Amino acid sequence: MKVNNLIALVVLSACAPKTPQPTAQIQSLPVIQVSSGEATTYQEYPASIEGAINIEIRPQVSGTLDHVFVDEGAYVKAGQTLFKINDAPYRERLNNAKARLHAAEGALSNAQIEIEKLTPLVEHQVVADYQLKTAQSAKQIAQGNVEQAKADIAAAEINLGYTLIKAPVSGFIGRILRKQGSLVSPEDPTSLTNLSDVHNVHVYFALGETDFILFKTKYAGKTLAEKLKQVPDVELIMPDDSSYSLKGRIDMIDGQFDRTTGAITVRATFKNEDGLLRSGNTGKLRLALKIDNTVTVPQAATMEMQDKIFVYLVGDSNRIVKQPILIAGRSGTNYLVKEGLKAGDHIVFDGLDHVHEGEIIQPQPLAPDSVNQVVHN
């Protein structure tokens, strides 16, 4: 009886209707078409800033520093007095030189009188002509002494003028290392101060050999001077990552590579009328490079794993494949793709964290305007 009941239960179970199994839902994801075209990538290089004119202010005569007329960091105009060295010894040397001139002029006058006295006597053969020649020779010596005395006065006046140390150009005063009362000399190892004219500043950075070759081949022109005219304006990035308000121009490339670093120095010049930049500042020089026919993808459509960058490439039957790409640079919010994608490929734009290799999706094509809106939002 029990066997018959068991058989009946099996038959009823086989005849009962089956419950349908749930099927995997296909995700609907935004997809974009990869395109190529002109793009601008930016390279940044560590840079140092110097005033267009940097001058060491040094004494040209020795003496005691009597007065310091300026303060550190002050702006001074060309010709303004900065320091005064005690001028008493140099004023006395000038007085001595003037006294020697008076004595020399007196000797010259006496020599001239002697010549005037002897000339008629020689003409009348009263005295021998050698006496006149001796008087004429004495006059030449006296004339030389007068000229020497005048030169001594000029030199003394120059040295006296050096006791007032003036600004050769307009600019900002640096640290003043010697104070009032110090003994100063032209042979001092350190300068009194530095003076920087920063109306224009020079920003120096270095290009490696590979970057320099790219730089030369990128711009038209037979010479470097012609190529420099084609280089777009450059940008200065400050240490706080803010951008300096004015653009600069690259105007100089060094004549040779540094054998130690394997790099060549390049200079860009920026206007600095407000004096916001000072000598000694540092920053980064941002150089723009235009690249033709390059494939670009939004950074938002990529993912990074183990130092590699991937996209989800939409293949046949809308099956997605994890595709590694090589990056040549960045342009705004886009990557410039060197290898791994070509124009016309379709990739998943969003939802990368919710898909898997080999999964089939339902593509939702996005227009370029929609992509830009999503990226900037």
C-alpha positions in Angstrom: 0.0 0.0 0.0 2.8 2.3 0.9 4.6 1.6 -2.4 1.5 2.4 -4.4 1.1 5.8 -2.5 4.8 6.7 -3.2 4.3 5.9 -6.9 1.2 8.1 -7.0 3.1 11.0 -5.4 5.9 10.8 -8.0 3.3 10.7 -10.9 1.5 13.8 -9.4 4.8 15.6 -9.0 5.7 15.0 -12.6 2.4 16.2 -13.9 2.4 19.4 -11.8 3.2 22.6 -13.7 6.8 23.8 -13.4 7.7 27.3 -11.9 9.6 29.4 -14.4 13.2 30.3 -13.5 14.3 34.0 -13.5 16.4 35.1 -16.5 19.5 37.4 -16.2 18.5 41.0 -16.8 20.5 42.8 -19.6 21.8 46.2 -18.3 21.2 49.3 -20.3 24.4 51.4 -20.2 25.5 54.6 -21.9 27.9 54.1 -24.8 30.0 56.5 -26.7 31.8 56.3 -30.0 35.5 57.0 -29.9 36.6 59.8 -32.3 39.9 61.3 -33.4 41.0 64.8 -34.2 43.1 67.7 -33.0 43.8 67.9 -29.3 46.0 69.9 -27.0 48.1 68.3 -24.3 49.9 70.0 -21.6 53.3 69.2 -20.2 54.5 70.7 -16.9 58.1 71.3 -16.0 59.6 72.5 -12.7 60.7 76.1 -13.1 62.7 78.8 -11.3 62.0 82.5 -11.6 64.6 85.3 -11.9 64.2 89.0 -12.5 65.1 90.2 -16.0 68.0 92.1 -14.3 69.7 90.7 -11.2 72.6 92.8 -9.9 75.0 92.4 -7.0 75.5 95.7 -5.3 79.2 95.8 -4.3 81.5 98.7 -3.0 84.1 99.9 -5.5 86.2 101.5 -2.8 87.1 100.5 0.8 85.9 102.2 3.9 83.5 102.3 6.7 79.8 102.1 5.9 78.4 105.4 7.2 74.8 105.3 6.1 72.3 102.7 4.8 69.5 104.7 3.1 67.1 101.9 2.1 65.4 98.9 3.8 65.4 95.3 2.7 62.6 94.6 0.2 62.2 98.3 -0.7 61.5 99.3 -4.3 64.2 101.8 -5.5 64.5 103.9 -8.7 67.6 104.0 -10.9 70.1 106.6 -9.5 68.7 106.5 -6.0 71.4 106.5 -3.2 71.5 103.2 -1.3 74.7 103.4 0.8 77.3 105.9 1.8 80.9 105.0 2.6 82.9 107.4 4.8 84.4 109.9 2.2 86.9 111.8 4.4 90.0 109.9 3.1 88.9 110.3 -0.5 88.0 113.9 -0.1 91.5 114.5 1.3 93.1 112.7 -1.7 91.1 115.0 -4.0 92.5 118.0 -2.2 96.0 116.7 -2.4 95.6 116.1 -6.2 94.3 119.7 -6.6 97.3 121.0 -4.7 99.7 119.0 -6.9 97.9 120.5 -10.0 98.5 124.0 -8.7 102.2 123.3 -8.1 102.5 121.7 -11.6 100.8 124.7 -13.2 103.3 127.0 -11.4 106.2 125.0 -12.6 104.8 125.2 -16.1 104.4 128.9 -15.9 108.0 129.3 -14.7 109.2 127.1 -17.6 107.3 129.3 -20.1 108.8 132.5 -18.6 112.3 131.0 -18.9 111.7 130.2 -22.5 110.5 133.7 -23.2 113.6 135.2 -21.5 116.1 133.0 -23.3 114.6 133.2 -26.8 115.8 136.7 -27.7 119.2 136.1 -26.1 119.7 133.1 -28.3 118.6 135.0 -31.3 121.2 137.6 -30.6 123.8 134.9 -29.8 124.2 136.2 -26.3 123.7 132.7 -24.8 124.1 129.3 -26.3 121.0 127.6 -27.7 121.4 124.6 -25.5 120.1 126.7 -22.6 116.9 127.4 -24.6 116.6 123.7 -25.4 117.0 122.9 -21.7 114.2 125.4 -20.8 112.0 123.9 -23.5 112.6 120.4 -22.1 111.7 121.6 -18.7 108.5 123.1 -20.0 107.6 119.7 -21.5 108.2 118.0 -18.1 106.1 120.7 -16.4 103.3 120.1 -18.9 103.4 116.4 -18.2 103.2 117.1 -14.5 100.1 119.2 -15.1 98.4 116.5 -17.1 99.3 113.9 -14.4 97.9 116.1 -11.7 94.7 116.5 -13.7 94.4 112.8 -14.1 95.0 112.4 -10.4 92.1 114.8 -9.7 89.8 112.9 -12.1 90.7 109.6 -10.3 90.2 111.1 -6.9 86.8 112.5 -8.0 85.8 109.1 -9.3 86.8 107.4 -6.0 85.0 110.1 -4.0 81.9 109.5 -6.1 82.1 105.7 -5.4 81.5 106.5 -1.7 77.9 107.0 -2.7 76.6 103.7 -3.9 73.5 104.2 -6.1 71.0 101.9 -7.8 72.1 101.2 -11.4 68.5 100.2 -12.3 65.0 100.3 -10.7 64.0 97.3 -8.7 63.6 95.6 -5.4 66.4 95.5 -2.7 67.3 92.1 -1.3 68.8 91.2 2.0 71.3 93.8 3.4 74.1 91.7 4.9 76.4 94.6 6.0 75.1 97.1 8.5 76.1 100.7 9.3 79.6 100.9 10.8 80.8 97.8 8.9 84.2 97.9 7.1 83.5 97.2 3.4 85.8 96.5 0.5 85.6 95.5 -3.2 87.4 92.3 -2.2 84.5 91.2 0.1 83.3 87.7 -0.7 79.6 88.8 -0.3 77.8 91.7 -1.8 76.2 94.5 0.2 72.8 93.4 -1.3 71.1 92.3 -4.5 68.9 94.5 -6.7 66.3 92.8 -9.0 64.4 94.5 -11.8 61.3 92.4 -12.0 59.1 94.4 -14.4 59.8 91.3 -16.6 60.8 88.0 -15.2 62.6 85.1 -16.7 61.3 81.6 -16.0 63.8 78.9 -16.5 63.0 75.2 -17.0 64.7 72.2 -18.6 63.7 69.9 -21.5 65.1 66.3 -21.7 66.4 65.1 -25.0 63.2 63.3 -26.0 61.0 66.3 -25.2 63.5 68.6 -27.0 63.3 66.5 -30.1 59.5 66.5 -30.0 59.7 70.3 -29.5 61.9 70.8 -32.5 59.8 68.6 -34.8 56.5 69.9 -33.7 56.9 73.5 -34.9 57.6 74.8 -38.4 60.8 76.7 -39.2 64.3 76.0 -40.4 66.0 77.5 -37.3 65.2 77.4 -33.6 64.5 81.2 -33.8 61.9 80.6 -36.4 60.4 77.7 -34.4 60.2 79.7 -31.3 57.9 82.2 -33.1 55.4 79.4 -33.7 55.3 78.2 -30.0 52.0 79.3 -28.3 52.0 81.3 -25.1 53.0 79.4 -22.0 51.4 79.4 -18.6 53.1 79.7 -15.2 51.6 77.5 -12.4 52.4 78.8 -8.9 53.3 76.6 -5.9 49.7 76.7 -4.7 48.6 75.3 -8.1 47.0 78.6 -9.1 47.8 80.0 -12.5 49.6 83.3 -12.9 47.3 85.8 -14.6 49.5 86.6 -17.6 50.9 84.3 -20.3 54.5 84.3 -21.2 56.6 83.6 -24.3 59.5 81.2 -24.8 62.3 83.3 -26.1 65.6 81.4 -25.5 67.0 77.9 -25.7 70.5 77.2 -24.3 73.3 76.5 -26.7 74.1 73.1 -25.2 72.8 70.2 -23.0 73.9 69.8 -19.5 76.2 66.8 -19.4 75.2 65.9 -15.9 71.4 66.1 -16.2 71.1 65.4 -20.0 68.7 68.4 -20.3 68.8 71.7 -22.0 67.7 75.0 -20.4 64.8 76.9 -21.9 63.7 80.4 -20.9 60.2 82.0 -21.0 59.6 85.7 -20.2 56.6 87.0 -18.4 55.4 90.6 -17.8 55.3 91.5 -14.1 54.3 95.1 -13.8 52.6 94.6 -10.4 55.7 93.0 -9.0 53.8 89.8 -7.8 56.7 87.6 -8.9 60.1 87.9 -7.3 63.5 86.5 -8.0 63.9 83.1 -6.3 60.2 82.1 -6.8 59.5 78.6 -8.1 56.6 77.1 -9.9 55.8 75.0 -13.0 55.9 76.0 -16.6 52.9 74.5 -18.5 53.7 74.0 -22.2 50.8 73.3 -24.6 51.4 70.8 -27.5 48.9 70.5 -30.3 48.5 66.9 -31.6 46.7 66.1 -34.9 44.6 63.0 -35.6 44.8 61.6 -32.0 42.1 59.4 -30.4 40.6 60.8 -27.2 38.5 59.3 -24.5 36.9 60.9 -21.5 38.8 60.0 -18.3 35.4 59.2 -16.8 35.0 56.3 -19.2 38.2 54.6 -18.0 39.3 52.7 -14.9 42.8 52.1 -13.4 43.9 48.7 -12.1 47.5 47.9 -11.1 48.9 51.0 -12.8 47.1 50.1 -16.1 44.2 51.9 -17.6 41.3 50.1 -19.1 38.0 50.7 -21.0 35.1 48.4 -21.7 35.0 47.9 -25.4 31.6 47.0 -26.9 32.1 44.1 -29.3 29.9 41.8 -31.4 26.4 41.1 -30.0 27.0 44.0 -27.6 29.3 41.9 -25.5 31.8 44.0 -23.6 35.6 43.3 -23.4 38.0 44.9 -20.9 40.5 46.7 -23.2 43.9 48.0 -21.9 45.0 51.4 -23.5 48.2 53.3 -23.5 48.0 57.0 -22.7 50.1 59.6 -24.6 48.9 62.5 -22.5 46.0 64.5 -21.2 43.9 67.2 -22.7 41.4 68.7 -20.2 39.2 65.9 -19.0 40.3 63.6 -21.8 43.0 61.0 -22.3 45.0 61.0 -25.5 45.2 57.3 -26.5 48.5 56.0 -28.0 47.4 52.4 -28.4 44.4 50.2 -27.7 41.6 52.1 -29.4 40.8 53.4 -32.9 38.3 55.9 -34.2 34.9 54.4 -34.5 35.2 52.0 -31.5 32.4 52.0 -29.0 33.1 52.0 -25.3 31.0 52.0 -22.1 30.8 55.6 -20.7 29.3 55.1 -17.3 28.5 52.3 -14.8 31.9 50.6 -15.1 31.7 49.3 -11.5 28.5 47.3 -12.3 29.6 45.3 -15.3 31.9 42.3 -15.9 34.1 41.0 -18.7 32.1 39.2 -21.3 28.7 40.6 -20.2 26.1 41.5 -22.8 24.6 45.0 -22.4 21.9 47.1 -24.0 23.8 50.2 -25.4 22.4 53.7 -25.0 24.3 55.9 -27.4 25.3 59.3 -26.0 25.7 62.3 -28.2 29.0 64.3 -27.8 27.1 67.2 -26.3 25.6 64.9 -23.7 29.1 63.5 -22.9 30.5 67.0 -22.4 27.6 67.9 -20.1 28.0 64.8 -18.0 31.8 65.3 -17.7 31.6 68.9 -16.6 28.8 68.3 -14.2 
